[in-house]
Amino acid sequence: MNPSTMSPAATTSEAAAPATGAADHLRHDWTADEVTALFELPLTDLLWRAQSTHRRHREPDAVQLSTLLSIKTGACPEDCAYCPQAAQYNTGLKPEPLMDTEKVLTAARRAKEAGAQRFCMGAAWRSPKDRDIERVSAMIEGVKALGLETCMTLGMIDAEQARELARAGLDYYNHNIDTSPEYYREIITTRNFQQRLDTLAHVREAGMKVCSGGIVGMGEAREDRAGMLHALATLPVHPESVPVNLLVRVAGTPLADAAGLDPLEFVRTIAVARILMPASHVRLSAGRENMSDELQALAFFAGANSIFHGAKLLTTSNPESQRDIELFQRLGLHPEHHAMVADDVAIPGTSALAEPRFYDAAAR
């Protein structure tokens, strides 16, 4: 790209993170103006930046596969405007108590057989009680014994609960920040943005990896999408996983009639996330059921390298595994870390590149 032909916004953002050299350094000092400038780049320039960054930090055609199971459903006291599990909304969801450990392990075995590398478990709590931590710790230990990475999302946790989960062997803890600090009160009133950050700090201090992202399409402005990513990219350590959810509008929730988000704006969000957090997994999460193959392909090109793999995400649908297999074949993608996937469930017709282009694991 010739700098003399770039827009002022593009010039500013290119100077902040040039295409070589300093761009390989993980930055935590992004300014809000720099993030906004990235969003405002011409789409082709933004995608070029994102794909170039992706190739320097990640194997370009590898996608990490996770499966998500709701281990305790509904009756949540929070008022998240997007969530069918909130007790105060009439969404027709039937609450279910915390699952038995053996049922969770049965689901984890099925997920592994279907190709999942990470097994994520979600419980609809504001905050778990100490007795709950004891029960979910047994689930963590059992899933780990199957050879799967483990992730949990249980709501807000304190420092001691985080340490207990870490002692049980939990690899990742998910706690999304949802949106920008400025827009947060429009979506949730039963907790504040700082409480989200406090939980993330407890997770990090306990030695676990962080999974944290947000939701787009909730009526927020572009500046809020930029603000959400800015908040994540300026944490002392970037989240190892950054799920980007496209709102699934559920009847009975306050956002049931929210206007749909321009698909290309979703792609921009993925691309900016990749540029800001080069070494993180950027995951296509909720909403993928309604995405065309073409939109998903563009999102992968923008730097997405993780998906939820399976038929359901907590209480909303997800593409069937066979559709993912066929899409991977068409795009020439393959699951990340083949060694963690049984030979008899590897996606046929795909293989890791012997020399991944532009990728150097030592740079991480």
C-alpha positions in Angstrom: 0.0 0.0 0.0 1.3 3.4 -0.9 1.2 5.7 2.2 0.7 8.7 -0.1 -2.7 7.3 -1.3 -4.0 6.4 2.2 -6.7 8.3 4.0 -5.7 10.2 7.2 -7.3 7.5 9.3 -5.4 4.8 7.5 -2.1 6.7 7.8 -2.6 7.1 11.6 -3.3 3.4 12.2 -0.6 2.2 9.8 1.9 4.4 11.7 0.7 2.9 15.0 1.4 -0.6 13.9 3.5 -0.9 10.7 3.3 -4.0 8.5 6.6 -5.4 9.7 8.9 -5.3 12.7 7.0 -3.5 15.4 3.7 -5.1 14.4 5.0 -8.4 15.7 5.2 -6.9 19.2 2.0 -7.4 21.3 0.8 -3.9 22.2 -1.2 -3.1 25.2 -1.2 0.7 24.8 -3.6 1.1 21.9 -5.5 4.4 22.1 -9.2 4.7 21.5 -8.5 6.9 18.4 -6.2 4.2 16.9 -8.9 1.5 17.3 -11.5 3.8 15.8 -9.1 4.5 12.9 -8.8 0.8 12.2 -12.6 0.4 12.0 -12.7 3.3 9.5 -10.1 1.9 7.1 -11.4 0.8 3.6 -12.5 -2.8 4.0 -9.9 -4.2 1.6 -7.1 -2.4 3.5 -8.4 -3.6 6.9 -8.6 -7.2 5.6 -5.1 -7.0 4.2 -3.8 -5.7 7.6 -5.7 -8.4 9.5 -4.6 -11.3 7.3 -1.0 -10.1 7.3 -1.1 -9.9 11.1 -2.7 -13.3 11.3 -0.1 -15.0 9.2 2.7 -13.6 11.3 1.3 -14.9 14.5 -0.9 -18.0 13.8 -0.9 -20.9 11.4 -3.0 -19.4 8.7 -5.4 -22.2 7.8 -5.7 -23.8 11.3 -8.9 -23.4 13.3 -9.3 -24.3 17.0 -12.5 -26.4 17.8 -14.4 -26.0 21.0 -17.7 -27.5 22.2 -19.9 -25.7 24.7 -22.3 -27.4 27.2 -24.8 -25.8 29.5 -24.3 -27.5 32.8 -26.9 -25.4 34.7 -29.6 -23.7 32.7 -31.9 -20.8 33.3 -33.2 -19.0 36.5 -30.4 -16.5 36.4 -31.0 -13.4 38.5 -29.1 -11.1 36.1 -31.0 -8.9 33.6 -28.7 -9.2 30.6 -30.9 -7.9 27.8 -29.8 -10.5 25.3 -30.0 -13.6 27.5 -32.9 -16.1 27.4 -31.7 -17.5 30.7 -32.6 -14.4 32.7 -35.3 -15.4 35.2 -37.3 -12.2 34.7 -37.8 -12.8 30.9 -40.5 -15.1 29.6 -38.6 -16.9 26.9 -40.1 -20.4 27.4 -36.8 -21.7 28.6 -37.2 -24.5 31.2 -34.7 -24.1 34.1 -32.5 -27.1 34.8 -30.3 -27.7 37.8 -26.6 -28.4 37.8 -25.9 -31.6 35.8 -24.4 -34.7 37.3 -20.7 -35.1 36.7 -21.1 -38.3 34.8 -23.6 -36.8 32.4 -21.1 -34.0 31.7 -18.3 -36.5 31.1 -20.6 -38.4 28.6 -21.1 -35.2 26.7 -17.4 -34.4 26.8 -16.6 -37.9 25.3 -19.1 -37.2 22.5 -17.5 -33.8 21.9 -14.0 -35.3 21.6 -15.3 -38.0 19.2 -16.7 -35.2 17.1 -13.3 -33.5 16.9 -13.5 -30.9 19.7 -10.2 -29.9 21.4 -11.6 -27.8 24.2 -14.7 -28.5 26.2 -16.5 -25.5 27.6 -19.0 -25.7 30.4 -21.4 -22.9 31.2 -23.7 -22.3 34.3 -26.3 -19.6 34.6 -25.2 -18.1 37.9 -24.6 -14.6 38.9 -21.9 -16.0 41.1 -21.3 -19.7 42.1 -21.4 -20.7 45.8 -18.5 -22.5 47.3 -20.3 -25.8 47.3 -20.8 -25.3 43.5 -17.1 -24.9 43.0 -16.5 -28.3 44.6 -18.9 -29.9 42.2 -17.6 -28.2 39.1 -14.1 -29.0 40.1 -14.9 -32.7 39.8 -16.2 -32.0 36.2 -12.9 -30.2 35.4 -10.8 -33.1 36.6 -12.9 -35.6 34.7 -12.8 -33.7 31.4 -9.1 -33.1 31.7 -8.6 -36.9 32.2 -10.2 -37.3 28.7 -7.4 -35.3 27.2 -9.5 -32.2 26.5 -8.7 -28.6 27.3 -11.2 -27.2 29.8 -13.1 -23.9 30.0 -15.8 -22.8 32.4 -18.1 -19.8 32.6 -19.8 -19.5 35.9 -20.4 -15.8 36.4 -18.5 -13.6 38.7 -15.9 -15.4 40.9 -13.7 -14.1 43.7 -10.0 -14.7 44.1 -10.3 -17.8 46.3 -12.8 -19.4 43.9 -10.5 -18.7 41.0 -7.6 -20.4 42.9 -9.9 -23.4 43.6 -10.7 -23.8 39.9 -7.0 -23.5 39.0 -6.1 -26.2 41.5 -8.7 -28.4 39.8 -6.8 -27.9 36.6 -9.1 -25.5 34.7 -7.3 -24.2 31.6 -9.6 -21.3 30.6 -12.2 -19.2 32.4 -14.7 -17.3 30.2 -16.2 -14.0 31.3 -17.2 -11.8 28.5 -17.2 -8.0 28.9 -20.2 -7.9 26.4 -19.8 -4.4 25.1 -18.0 -1.1 25.7 -17.9 0.5 29.2 -20.1 3.3 27.9 -22.8 1.1 26.5 -22.8 -1.4 29.3 -25.6 0.1 31.4 -27.9 -0.1 28.3 -27.5 -3.9 28.3 -27.0 -4.9 32.0 -28.0 -3.1 35.2 -27.5 -5.9 37.8 -23.7 -5.6 37.7 -21.2 -3.1 36.5 -18.4 -3.2 34.0 -15.7 -3.0 36.7 -17.0 -6.2 38.2 -16.4 -7.9 34.9 -12.8 -6.7 34.9 -12.4 -7.8 38.6 -13.3 -11.4 37.7 -10.9 -11.4 34.8 -8.1 -10.2 37.2 -8.9 -13.0 39.6 -8.7 -15.5 36.8 -5.3 -14.2 35.6 -3.9 -13.9 39.1 -4.8 -17.6 39.7 -2.7 -18.6 36.7 -5.6 -19.6 34.4 -6.0 -18.4 30.8 -8.6 -15.8 30.0 -11.5 -16.2 27.5 -13.2 -12.9 27.1 -15.0 -11.1 24.3 -18.4 -9.6 23.6 -21.6 -9.4 21.6 -22.3 -7.2 18.6 -25.6 -6.3 17.1 -27.2 -5.2 20.3 -28.0 -1.7 19.0 -24.6 -0.4 19.9 -22.7 2.1 17.7 -19.4 1.4 16.0 -17.7 3.4 18.7 -19.0 0.8 21.2 -17.6 -2.1 19.2 -14.3 -0.2 19.1 -14.6 0.5 22.8 -15.2 -3.2 23.7 -12.1 -4.3 21.7 -10.0 -1.4 23.2 -10.9 -2.6 26.7 -9.7 -6.1 25.9 -6.6 -5.1 24.0 -5.4 -2.8 26.8 -5.6 -5.4 29.5 -2.1 -6.2 31.0 -2.3 -9.6 29.1 -4.5 -10.1 26.1 -7.2 -12.8 26.6 -5.9 -16.0 25.0 -9.4 -16.5 23.5 -11.6 -13.7 22.3 -15.1 -14.9 21.3 -17.1 -12.5 19.1 -20.8 -13.2 19.3 -23.4 -12.0 16.9 -26.6 -11.4 18.8 -29.1 -14.2 18.5 -32.5 -12.4 19.0 -34.7 -14.4 21.3 -38.4 -13.8 21.8 -39.1 -12.6 25.3 -35.8 -10.7 25.8 -35.5 -6.9 25.5 -33.4 -7.3 22.4 -35.8 -9.6 20.5 -36.5 -6.9 18.0 -33.0 -5.4 17.7 -32.0 -4.4 14.2 -29.7 -6.8 12.4 -26.0 -5.8 12.1 -24.5 -5.3 8.7 -22.5 -8.5 8.0 -19.5 -6.5 6.8 -19.5 -4.6 10.1 -19.2 -8.0 11.9 -16.3 -8.8 9.6 -14.7 -5.5 10.5 -15.0 -6.3 14.2 -13.2 -9.7 13.6 -10.5 -8.0 11.7 -9.8 -5.3 14.3 -9.8 -7.9 17.0 -7.1 -9.8 15.1 -4.9 -6.7 14.6 -5.2 -5.6 18.2 -4.6 -9.1 19.7 -2.5 -10.9 17.2 -1.6 -14.0 19.3 -5.1 -14.6 20.6 -7.7 -17.1 19.3 -10.5 -15.0 17.8 -13.6 -17.2 17.9 -16.8 -17.1 15.8 -19.3 -17.8 18.5 -23.1 -17.3 18.9 -24.9 -16.4 15.7 -23.0 -18.6 13.4 -26.1 -20.7 12.7 -27.5 -17.8 10.7 -24.2 -16.9 8.9 -23.8 -17.8 5.3 -20.8 -19.9 4.3 -19.5 -16.8 2.4 -19.7 -14.6 5.6 -17.9 -17.2 7.6 -15.2 -17.5 4.9 -14.7 -13.7 5.0 -14.5 -13.9 8.8 -11.8 -16.5 8.6 -9.9 -14.4 6.2 -10.3 -11.5 8.6 -8.4 -13.5 11.3 -11.0 -15.7 13.0 -9.3 -19.0 14.0 -11.6 -20.6 16.4 -15.2 -21.9 16.4 -17.7 -23.6 18.6 -18.2 -27.0 17.0 -21.5 -28.8 17.7 -25.2 -28.5 17.6 -25.9 -26.1 20.5 -24.4 -23.1 22.4 -25.9 -23.1 25.9 -29.5 -22.5 24.8 -29.1 -21.3 21.2 -28.5 -23.4 18.1 -25.2 -23.8 16.3 -24.3 -25.3 12.9 -24.2 -29.1 12.8 -20.7 -30.6 12.8 -21.2 -32.0 9.2 -21.7 -28.5 7.9 -18.5 -27.4 9.5 -16.6 -30.4 8.0 -17.9 -29.5 4.5 -17.1 -25.8 4.9 -13.6 -26.6 6.1 -13.1 -28.9 3.1 -14.2 -26.1 0.7 -12.0 -23.5 2.3 -8.9 -25.7 2.8 -9.0 -25.2 6.6 -8.1 -27.9 9.2 -8.4 -28.3 12.9 -5.6 -26.8 15.0 -3.4 -29.3 17.0 -4.2 -32.5 15.1 -2.5 -34.5 17.8 -5.4 -33.7 20.2 -8.0 -35.1 17.8 -8.6 -38.8 17.3 -7.4 -40.1 13.9 -10.9 -41.5 13.1 -12.6 -38.2 13.5 -10.1 -35.9 11.8 -11.8 -33.9 9.1 -11.1 -35.7 5.8 -9.3 -34.0 2.9 -7.5 -31.6 5.1 -4.0 -31.5 6.6 -1.6 -29.1 8.3 0.8 -27.2 6.1 4.3 -28.6 6.4 5.7 -25.1 6.4 2.9 -22.7 7.5 3.2 -19.5 5.4 4.7 -16.5 7.3 4.0 -18.3 10.7 6.8 -18.7 13.3 5.7 -20.2 16.5 8.8 -18.9 18.2 7.5 -15.4 17.7 4.8 -16.1 20.2 
